[in-house]
């Protein structure tokens, strides 16, 4: 018997976690954190709906926190199998999980200081030590296009998803002795025609496909228009003598923004003396990892590397130390500040928002997805004031939302990746139920493609 169950990102955007059972073997695809408001993030502390000790292997699509962030919890609660990922994903996951462990410890200490009655989570979800221990379970690196037997009757092949460095869709060939089935997990899919990475490899023939639906309800704005608006946001803010604050995801988005800043300064579209601060230790480490993995880049990017570092510029400052980060807040204008997290639900970005949101001269430029319930979404949705570090801050800065930079495929990209081939069923995950999922389901229904939106933990027989 072959079954599939979605234990994360079911009718939701984050927490990706998928369980395949075949030939009495159990394999997970991803094990990510739930991210969003307090109610959503509380799910991270719930027990797994399966026994972690029963899992034979974990296959990682990529290193974003909502796909790998619960791995230390999985290991701490009994997982003793192997974790398989591409080389770049393994390196990035190390940075991401150690940073997450540190943040979990910090948040637990803060809860202990402010919640003496113990109503909050005063014990961290996991620690830095837990993250280090989890990293010991990563097996040999996998290569794109090369099959790997991960358990009896389960063979996996990673193919380039074009989302972030090392990202992959995973093809599972399953054999329970009575039947053979193929199921493809899209992971997160990138948009074609972007700089730095190659385009996603289209879904192969398969009986079943599990596909993300983050932007399943709409197209993205064109990339050239988005770049022009980005440069306009910088120029107009500098004319007002303000700062440009960019909440930035550390993996891919930070590097892509650095690339466009480099290009804008080189071509004279933005001032050559622009000061740029990458105020994110994780993004700094991720940028160094990017430089070590040119095998993931497209041909144009590899050629550009031969002429210099496309992630650098004269006014670029990497600020790892807390004291350096605090010093940025003394700058009243003329700076571009990139800091995490991209959804503003943690990290140094909150300090920069506290110092710039109330200033009419400054701009906050959102270049990525913001889940419901996050601070970023509240600002994007037009809140007049927001709470940052227990202080109500008025929103007076100019707010820019530029969605053409998204590292996710839009509706057209998702449908093109899926292709015209009819599958037994397409499962929609990783999206807002009332937006991306339902609209994409309507598109698939119109094509005559059977589709289904799985419930959380719902066992589905792949007959």
C-alpha positions in Angstrom: 0.0 0.0 0.0 1.3 3.5 -0.9 -0.1 6.5 1.0 0.5 10.2 1.1 -0.3 12.7 4.0 0.3 16.4 4.2 1.5 17.3 7.7 2.3 20.9 7.0 1.4 23.6 4.4 -2.1 22.0 4.2 -4.5 24.8 3.3 -1.7 27.1 4.6 1.5 28.7 3.4 4.1 27.5 5.8 5.3 24.4 7.7 5.9 22.2 4.7 6.0 18.5 5.7 4.9 15.5 3.6 4.8 11.9 4.5 5.0 9.0 2.0 4.5 5.4 3.2 5.5 2.6 0.8 6.5 -1.0 1.5 6.3 -0.4 5.2 8.9 2.4 4.8 8.2 6.0 5.7 9.9 9.0 4.1 9.4 12.7 4.8 9.7 15.4 2.3 10.7 18.6 4.2 10.0 19.4 7.9 9.5 23.2 8.1 8.5 25.8 10.6 5.0 27.3 10.7 5.4 31.0 10.3 2.9 33.9 10.7 0.9 35.1 13.7 1.1 33.8 17.3 -1.6 31.2 16.7 0.2 29.8 13.6 3.6 29.7 15.2 2.2 27.9 18.3 1.7 24.9 16.0 5.5 24.4 16.1 5.2 23.3 19.7 2.6 20.6 18.9 3.6 17.0 18.8 4.1 15.5 15.4 1.1 13.4 14.1 3.5 10.6 13.4 6.3 8.9 15.3 9.6 10.6 14.3 11.5 7.4 15.2 9.5 5.6 12.5 10.8 7.8 9.7 13.5 6.1 7.5 14.7 9.2 5.6 14.0 12.9 5.2 14.4 14.5 1.7 14.9 18.2 1.7 13.8 20.4 -1.2 15.6 23.5 0.0 16.8 25.4 3.0 14.1 28.0 3.7 13.0 27.9 7.3 9.4 26.9 6.4 10.9 23.8 4.8 13.7 22.8 7.1 13.0 24.6 10.4 11.5 21.7 12.4 14.3 19.3 11.6 16.1 19.7 15.0 12.7 19.1 16.8 12.2 16.0 14.6 15.7 14.7 15.7 15.2 15.6 19.3 12.0 13.6 19.3 13.4 10.4 17.9 14.3 10.6 14.2 17.4 8.5 13.4 17.3 8.2 9.7 19.3 10.1 7.1 18.7 13.5 5.7 19.4 14.0 1.9 19.8 17.3 0.2 21.9 19.0 -2.5 25.3 20.3 -1.4 24.2 24.0 -1.5 21.0 23.2 0.5 23.0 21.4 3.1 25.4 24.4 3.6 22.5 26.8 3.7 20.5 24.6 6.1 23.4 24.7 8.5 23.4 28.5 8.6 19.6 28.7 8.8 19.1 26.1 11.6 21.9 27.4 13.8 20.4 30.9 13.5 17.0 29.6 14.2 18.2 27.8 17.3 19.8 31.0 18.6 16.6 32.9 18.0 14.5 30.2 19.7 16.8 30.5 22.8 16.6 34.3 22.7 12.8 34.3 22.4 12.5 31.8 25.3 14.7 34.1 27.5 12.5 37.1 26.6 9.4 35.2 27.4 10.9 34.2 30.8 11.7 37.8 31.6 8.3 39.2 30.5 5.9 36.4 31.4 6.7 35.4 35.0 3.4 33.4 35.3 4.6 31.0 32.6 1.7 31.6 30.1 4.1 31.8 27.1 6.7 29.4 25.7 9.6 29.9 28.1 11.3 26.7 26.8 12.8 27.1 23.3 11.4 24.9 20.5 15.0 23.8 20.1 18.5 25.1 20.9 21.7 25.7 19.0 22.9 22.4 20.4 19.8 20.6 19.0 20.5 22.2 15.6 24.1 21.1 15.6 23.0 17.5 16.6 20.5 17.5 13.7 23.2 18.4 11.2 24.9 15.2 12.0 22.1 13.3 10.3 22.7 14.8 6.9 24.0 12.1 4.5 26.0 12.4 1.3 25.1 15.3 -0.9 22.8 14.5 -3.9 23.2 15.8 -7.4 20.5 17.0 -9.8 19.2 14.3 -12.1 20.9 11.4 -10.3 18.6 8.8 -8.7 19.1 7.6 -5.2 17.6 4.7 -3.3 16.5 6.3 0.0 14.6 3.3 1.4 13.3 -0.1 0.2 11.0 0.5 -2.7 11.6 4.3 -2.7 13.9 5.9 -5.2 14.3 9.7 -5.3 15.6 12.1 -7.9 16.3 15.8 -7.3 15.7 18.2 -10.2 16.5 22.0 -10.3 13.5 24.1 -9.0 15.1 27.5 -9.7 13.8 28.9 -6.4 16.9 29.5 -4.3 20.4 28.2 -4.4 20.3 24.3 -4.3 16.5 24.2 -4.4 14.9 21.1 -5.9 11.7 19.4 -6.9 11.8 15.7 -5.8 10.6 12.8 -8.0 9.7 9.7 -6.0 9.5 6.3 -7.8 7.5 4.0 -5.5 7.2 0.2 -5.6 5.3 -1.7 -2.9 5.6 -5.1 -4.6 2.0 -4.9 -6.0 2.1 -1.6 -7.9 4.5 1.1 -9.1 3.7 4.8 -8.8 5.5 8.0 -9.4 4.8 11.2 -7.4 6.5 14.6 -7.8 6.9 17.2 -5.1 7.4 20.6 -6.6 9.0 22.1 -3.5 9.0 25.9 -4.1 9.3 26.8 -7.7 11.2 29.8 -9.1 10.2 32.1 -11.8 11.8 31.6 -15.2 14.0 34.3 -16.8 15.5 35.5 -13.5 19.1 36.4 -13.0 21.6 34.2 -11.0 19.8 30.8 -11.1 18.7 28.5 -13.8 15.0 28.1 -14.7 13.0 25.4 -13.0 13.1 22.0 -14.7 9.5 21.1 -15.8 7.6 18.3 -14.0 8.3 14.9 -15.6 5.6 12.3 -16.4 4.1 11.1 -13.1 0.9 9.6 -11.6 0.7 12.3 -8.9 2.0 15.8 -8.4 2.2 17.8 -5.2 2.5 21.5 -6.2 2.9 24.7 -4.3 0.3 27.4 -4.8 1.7 30.5 -3.1 0.9 32.7 -6.2 -1.6 30.4 -7.8 -4.2 33.2 -8.1 -2.3 35.8 -10.0 0.6 36.8 -12.3 3.6 38.7 -11.1 4.4 42.2 -12.3 7.1 42.1 -15.0 10.6 41.9 -13.7 11.9 45.0 -15.7 9.0 47.1 -14.4 9.8 45.9 -10.8 13.5 46.8 -11.2 12.6 50.3 -12.5 10.2 50.8 -9.5 12.9 49.6 -7.1 15.4 52.2 -8.4 12.7 54.9 -8.3 12.0 54.1 -4.7 15.7 54.6 -3.9 16.1 57.8 -5.9 12.9 59.4 -4.5 13.8 58.5 -0.9 17.3 59.9 -1.3 15.8 63.1 -2.7 13.9 63.4 0.6 17.2 62.7 2.4 15.7 59.5 4.0 16.7 55.9 4.3 15.5 52.9 2.3 14.7 50.0 4.6 14.2 46.6 2.8 12.9 43.6 4.9 14.9 40.9 3.2 14.9 37.1 3.2 18.5 36.0 3.8 18.5 33.3 1.1 18.2 34.4 -2.5 16.3 37.6 -2.0 19.2 39.4 -0.3 21.7 38.2 -3.0 19.3 39.2 -5.8 18.8 42.7 -4.3 22.6 43.1 -3.9 22.9 42.1 -7.6 20.4 44.8 -8.7 22.1 47.4 -6.4 25.4 46.5 -8.0 23.9 46.9 -11.4 22.2 50.2 -10.6 25.3 51.8 -9.3 27.4 50.5 -12.1 25.0 51.9 -14.7 24.5 55.2 -12.9 20.8 54.6 -12.3 21.3 55.2 -8.6 24.0 57.4 -7.0 27.5 55.9 -7.0 28.1 56.9 -3.4 25.1 54.9 -2.1 25.8 53.3 1.2 24.4 49.8 1.4 24.2 47.8 4.7 23.6 44.1 4.6 22.6 43.9 8.3 22.0 40.1 8.6 24.7 37.7 9.7 22.7 34.9 8.1 22.4 36.7 4.7 26.2 37.5 4.9 27.0 33.8 5.4 24.5 32.9 2.6 26.2 35.3 0.2 29.5 33.6 0.9 27.9 30.2 0.2 26.5 31.6 -3.1 30.0 32.4 -4.2 31.1 28.8 -3.5 28.3 27.3 -5.7 28.6 28.6 -9.3 27.4 25.2 -10.5 23.9 26.4 -9.5 24.1 29.6 -11.6 22.8 30.1 -15.1 25.2 30.6 -18.0 24.9 34.4 -18.0 25.7 34.6 -14.3 28.7 32.4 -14.6 30.0 34.6 -17.4 29.4 37.7 -15.3 31.4 36.1 -12.4 34.4 36.1 -14.7 34.3 40.0 -14.8 34.0 40.6 -11.0 31.8 40.1 -8.0 28.2 40.9 -8.9 27.2 40.9 -5.2 29.6 43.7 -4.3 29.9 47.5 -4.7 32.1 50.3 -3.3 29.6 51.4 -0.6 28.7 47.9 0.7 29.0 47.2 4.4 28.5 43.7 6.0 27.4 44.2 9.6 27.7 41.0 11.6 28.2 42.5 15.0 25.3 43.9 17.1 27.2 47.1 17.8 27.7 47.7 14.0 23.9 47.1 13.5 23.1 49.6 16.2 25.4 52.2 14.6 23.2 52.2 11.4 20.4 53.7 13.4 22.4 56.9 13.7 22.2 57.4 10.0 19.4 59.8 9.1 19.5 59.5 5.3 21.2 58.2 2.2 21.4 54.6 3.3 19.9 51.4 1.9 19.4 48.9 4.8 18.8 45.2 4.1 17.9 43.2 7.1 15.9 40.1 8.1 13.5 38.7 8.6 11.6 39.3 5.3 8.2 39.1 7.1 9.4 41.3 10.0 8.5 38.7 12.6 12.0 38.6 14.0 15.6 39.7 13.5 17.3 43.1 13.2 14.7 44.5 10.7 12.4 45.4 13.7 15.1 47.8 15.1 15.3 49.5 11.7 11.6 49.7 11.4 11.4 51.3 14.9 13.8 54.0 13.8 12.4 54.6 10.3 8.7 53.8 10.2 7.7 57.1 11.8 9.9 59.2 9.6 8.2 60.7 6.5 11.6 61.0 4.7 12.2 57.2 4.8 10.8 54.4 2.7 10.1 50.8 3.6 10.4 48.6 0.5 8.8 45.1 0.6 10.2 42.8 -2.1 8.8 39.4 -0.9 5.8 37.5 0.3 4.3 38.4 3.7 2.1 35.8 5.3 -1.2 36.8 7.1 -0.6 37.7 10.7 3.0 39.0 10.2 4.1 42.5 11.0 5.1 42.9 7.3 1.5 42.1 6.2 0.0 44.6 8.6 2.2 47.3 7.3 1.5 46.4 3.6 -2.2 46.3 4.4 -2.1 49.9 5.5 -1.9 49.9 9.3 -1.6 53.5 10.6 0.5 52.3 13.5 2.1 49.0 14.5 3.6 47.5 17.6 7.3 47.0 17.6 9.1 45.8 20.7 6.1 46.6 22.9 5.9 50.2 21.5 3.3 51.6 19.2 5.0 53.1 16.2 3.1 55.4 13.7 3.5 54.5 10.1 4.6 57.7 8.3 7.3 56.3 5.9 6.4 55.7 2.3 5.5 52.0 1.8 6.5 50.3 -1.4 5.3 46.8 -2.3 7.1 45.4 -5.4 6.0 41.8 -6.0 7.9 41.2 -9.2 11.0 40.1 -7.2 9.2 37.1 -5.8 11.3 33.9 -5.8 8.0 31.9 -6.3 6.5 31.1 -9.7 3.3 32.9 -10.4 0.1 31.3 -11.7 1.4 31.0 -15.3 4.7 29.7 -14.1 3.1 27.0 -12.0 0.8 25.8 -14.8 3.7 25.8 -17.3 5.9 23.8 -14.9 3.0 21.3 -14.5 2.6 21.1 -18.3 -0.4 19.7 -20.3 0.0 16.1 -19.3 -3.0 14.8 -17.4 -2.1 13.2 -14.0 -4.2 10.9 -11.8 -4.4 13.8 -9.3 -2.6 17.1 -8.5 -2.5 18.0 -4.9 -2.3 21.7 -4.0 -0.3 22.7 -0.9 1.7 25.7 0.4 -0.7 28.6 -0.3 -3.5 30.6 1.2 -6.6 28.5 0.9 -9.0 31.3 -0.2 -6.5 32.8 -2.7 -3.7 30.8 -4.3 -5.1 27.3 -3.7 -8.8 27.7 -4.7 -8.0 29.8 -7.8 -5.4 27.4 -9.0 -7.8 24.5 -8.4 -10.3 26.3 -10.7 -7.7 26.6 -13.4 -6.9 22.9 -13.2 -10.6 22.0 -13.2 -11.0 24.0 -16.4 -8.2 22.0 -17.9 -9.9 18.7 -17.0 -7.1 17.9 -14.5 -8.3 16.2 -11.3 -7.0 18.0 -8.3 -7.4 18.0 -4.5 -6.6 20.2 -1.6 -5.5 17.8 1.2 -6.5 18.3 4.8 -3.9 18.4 7.5 -2.7 14.9 8.2 -5.4 13.4 5.9 -4.2 9.9 4.7 -4.6 9.6 0.9 -4.2 6.2 -0.8 -2.2 6.4 -4.0 -3.9 3.6 -5.8 
